[in-house]
C-alpha cells in the first residue's frame, strides 16, 4: 500500500512556470508576415504561466496580455492542461496625439513597453530590477501568507492595490480567486523603433489581472484593469485604448464578429477544428469600463466610484485585419496605420463600408451569427482584431482606468456558442456592476490517497466546512443572503484533463445532516438550446459529513473491480448552498462547487517485504467497561481503513463533560499519548464525521440525553392519561427530562429507569405539592398522600423508593395529583432522592419554578386525561420510564490493533516472484496508452530502486533502465538505447532488486504494422 498527498494543480502545457528572456526580440517575431527582427537592448521580461481557473495563460509584465514567446506558439490554453490552444497573442494599445503628432505604445508580437514605473523626475526605473516582475496572489494565501513570497513582497508603493487590516497595516486587495499585478511604462525609445516607430506617449500602466476559480461560466473568464497615468508632462489628445488580439481557436482559421449592444468583440468558427473538433469554442473581449469623458448630467463608474458629470465611453470601433490579406487590411507598420485601425478605418485611413447596407461603419461584422442576419464574416482565415474605446484627452498627470475581460464559451454549434458567449458576457457585466464581489466557491479539499492492490482510499481535510460567503447579488428584504458549506462530492473521470469528451462520474455525495433531501436545481445554460434550463446540480441525501471514501470499483467502466497497476482519476470537491438562491438566470446559482481537478492514482500491492495483517474494512473487537450499575447504550467501532498504518498498540476511548457539552478522547495506552482530544460527534452529525487515526477510523456513537421509552402495564390500551405537548421526548410531547422542563441539577450519569406504580386509593406515598399562582408562585404548600408510589428499578440493584412532587393551579387545588385537563397544570416531577414519609426542608424551602435548577428532577410529566377516559387509578397499573443511557465518564471502550509487517527482507525475497511485466505479450496495443506513438509496457512489484536490463534472445543488450522513483512501477517505452522502437520478438528482462535478489522475465513484443498515409 502506498500513500501520497495529492496536490490539486494541473500539469500545464510546459513544465516551466516562469520564462525569463534576456533579449525581448528573441522569439518575438510576428507570427506571419513579420517585417523583420529589430535589435533591442537586453531586458528581463517575466512570463509566468498563470492558471487562475480553466484558462492557462502566459502573461507578461510589459503589456502582452497573452504571450506567444515562451512557446513560439499560442500563449493561451483552454481548458488548462488539455494542450488545446485558443489565443495566440494579445496586448494593450494606447495611441493619441502629442502636439498634433501621432504617438502610440503597443503590446503586440513585439512590445513597446518595458517593466517598471516612471519616477517623479520623469525617468524610467531600471526595467531589469527584479521587483518589477509579475506578482501573483491567491485566495488561499490569506490563510497562510507564508506559502507565497509575492504576498509578503506585494509592491504597495508602486501602486499595487491594497486594503487596511484591523491593525492599520496594508494587505493585498484580492479580486477573484487568483490575481496578478505588474507595472510598465513606454519611455524606451529603442523599443518604439521595433514596432510603429513613434515617440513614446510618456505613460505608466499599472495592470491588474484576475480570474475566478469557479465551475460556472466565470471559470472561463479573465479580467484586466489598466490604470493609465500620463507622466510625460504633455497632454495626449484624441487618445484611444485598445485590446489587440491574434486569436487562433486551435488552427489559425477563424471568423470575426462584434456586438455593439454589449461592447463585445469575438472570434468563432462555423467549421470543425483540428484541436477542438466539430464544436469549437469562441472567445470574446469586452470593455466593461471604458475611459471617462466630461458629460454634464451623466455619471461615470470608475471601479465602484461614481463620478458625476462624466460618462464611460463604450467600444468606439472594432477593426479586423488579415494575415497576408489585401494591403489595406494587413498588419499596420507605422503609428498612423495603427491609429487608423483604432479610429475604425482601414490601414490607409479609408472608411469601412458595410456591404449589406452600403453605410460607413466603424464596426466590422456586427451582424448576428445566432439568427444569421446582418453583416457576417464568411471566410475563415488567420485574422487579428482591435477593439477600441475613445477618444479622450489624457492630460499631463491625469489618470484613466479601463476594465475589460476575455471570455470563452462553447456550445454544440456556432449559433449556440455565440449565444452562450453573450450570456457569459452579461454575467461578467453584472459582476463588474457589483465591483466583482462574487461569492467565492468553497476551497477544494486537499486529498490524501492510500492504495492497495484492489482498492483506493481517499481522505481529505475539513477546511471547506467553515465556508460561508455573503451573496450581495441576491437579497431578501434588502438583506444579503449567504452561501454555506453543504457537502462533498467525489468524482471519477477517464482523463486527467477535463475536456469536451471527458467522462465524469459522480460516485459519492456526503452532505451535512440538516433534514434536506431535496435535489438542488439551478438554471444552467444549455449548449444545444443556447438558453438557460433548470436542471438538478446537487443531490443532498442528508448522509452526514464523511471525509473519506474507500473505492473498490471502476465507475467509469461499468463498476468493474479495480485492476492493479491501472491508472485511475478521481477528484473531490466541496459545494456550498444558498437556500434563497437566485431567480432564473439573474446572476448566480443556488449551489457553488469548488473546481473539479482530477488527480492520478494507481492501485498497487504492498511493497516487497510488507504484509498486511488486518484487512481493510475489518472492525476491531471492543471491550466496554463501566463500574456503575448500568453501562451506556453507546458503542465504538474502530474500522480499519489503512492496514499499513496499524501500530499494534492498545487504545481506549473515554468521555468527559465540558461547558459546551460532552466530548470524547482517544488514548494510545502503549505510548500513553492522547491521539484525539475533545471530539464532539457521537453520531448526531453523521456516521462519517469521525477521525482517522493510526490506520483506523474511530466511530463513536452515543444516544442523545433524552427519555428513551415509556411503557404502561398491563397494556397500553388501558392507559388513561396522555401528555400535553411541551416539547418532551415521549407521551405526545408531555414527558421528558426535568432539565428540559423547569430545570434540574441531575447530571447525565444519574439517570435511572423508574416505575410509577398506581393505587386504587390515595394510600400511596406522599408527594410535595406546589401551587401555581400562589404566594410565592410555585411555592410549597403541603406533603400529601397520592394514588401512586415511585421506584428506582435499576437492573441488578435493590429497588429504591423515590420522592415525587407535583403542581396544582391556584383556585383548583385539592391537594391531590389528579390530572384531568391541561389548565389544571398537574405537572408531575420524579425526583432522584430516596423517599421519606416526612417532608425534607430542602424541598419545602424552595419554589418549584424559580429554584428548579436546585431540584434533582429526573423526569417531568404534564399529563392530561386521554380521550374517553376518566381518572382510572387501579392497583397493578405501572408506568415505566427508561432513559437513554448516554456515554459518561464511567464508560471506557478499549481495543487492540495488530501491526503490519514492514521491511522484512526474508519476506521480500519470498515475494520477489510477484515481479512481473504487463501486457505480456504486447500485441500492438496497451490499454494504458493514450496515443499510438508513445507505446510502453510496465514492470510491477519493484523495489524502490532497481536496475532493469533488456536483452534480445541472442544476449544483446537493448536498453538499461534505472528505476529510482521509489514506486513499484517502471515503464519501458519499447525503444532501445538509441531511442529507436524495438522490433517485434522475444526479449529477456534481467531485474536487479537491491537487498532482495534478481528476477528474469521473458517478454513478447509484437509491434503494429506501420503504414504511411501520405506520400
RAWOVEN-V902338 format. One line per field, one symbol per residue. ss: DSSP state (@ for helix, = for strand, . for the rest). psi: psi as a letter, one per 40 degrees, with the letter a starting at -180 (. if undefined). A space follows every 50 residues. Layout:
# RAWOVEN-V902338
ss=???
psi=???
This chain:
# RAWOVEN-V902338
ss=.=====.............==.......................==..== ....====.....===.........===......===.==========.. =======...=..==..=.....=.....@@@..====@@@@..@@@.@@ @@...@@@...===.....===.....========...@@@@........ ..=========.....@@@@==========.....===========.... ...======....=====....=...=....========..========= ==..========....======....@@@.....@@@@@@@@..=..... ====....===.=....=....=.......=.============....== =========....@@@@@@@@@@@@@@@@@@@@.............==== =....=====..@@@@.=========..===============....... ...========........=======....========.....=...=== =.==@@@..==.....===========.............===.....== ==........=.......=...====........======..@@@....= ========..========....=======......=.....==..===== =.....=======..@@@..===......=@@@.===@@@.......@@@ ...=====.......=======......=======..=====.......= =========............@@@..========......@@@@...... .@@@..=========............======.......======.... =...@@@@@@@@@@.===...==.............====.....===== ==....=======......===..=.....=...=========...==== ======.........
psi=hihihhhgiihieidiehhhheheeheeiidifieihiiiiiihhhgihh gebehhhhiiffehdhheddefaiehhhiheeehiehdiiihihiahhfe hhiihihadiieiiiiihideeiiiheeheefahhhiidddddgdeehdd ddehgdeeehiiihideeiiiihhhaehiiiihiifehddddedcefiii dfihhhhhhiihgieadeefiiihhhhhhheeehihifiiiihhhghhgb ifgiiiiihedefhiiiaieiiiddeaegiiihiiihdhiiiihgheihi hgfehhhifiihiaheihiiihhfaideeihididdddddddeeiadeei ihhhedefihiehhffahedeeiahihehhihiiihhihaiihgiheiii hhhaihhhihaeiddddddddddddddddddddfffgihiiiihihhhhh iadfihhhiiiedeeehhhhgedhihfehiaihihdaiihihieidhhad ehhhhheihhiigeehehihiihihhdddfihihihdigiefdihifihh heigddfffiiihieihihiihiiiihhddaihbfeeiidhhiihhhiih ihhiiiiheihhehiieihiiihhiheidhiieiihghhhdgdeeheeii iihiiiiideaiiiihhhddefhhdhhfhdhfeeeieegiihhfeihhhh iiiihihdihhhididdeheiaihheeidaffeehaiddecdiiehidee hiiihhhiidiffaiiihhihheahihfihdihiiifiihihfhheiiih hiiiiiiihheeiefhhghdideefgihhhieihiieiihdddeeiiedd fdeeighdihhgiiiiheiahfiiiehhhhhhihhihadehhhiiiihii hifhddddddedeehaiiihihgeihdeieiedgiiihiifiidiihhhh iideehhdihhhheeeaeihihefiadefhhiiiahihhhhhhhedaihh ihhhhhiihhhhdh.
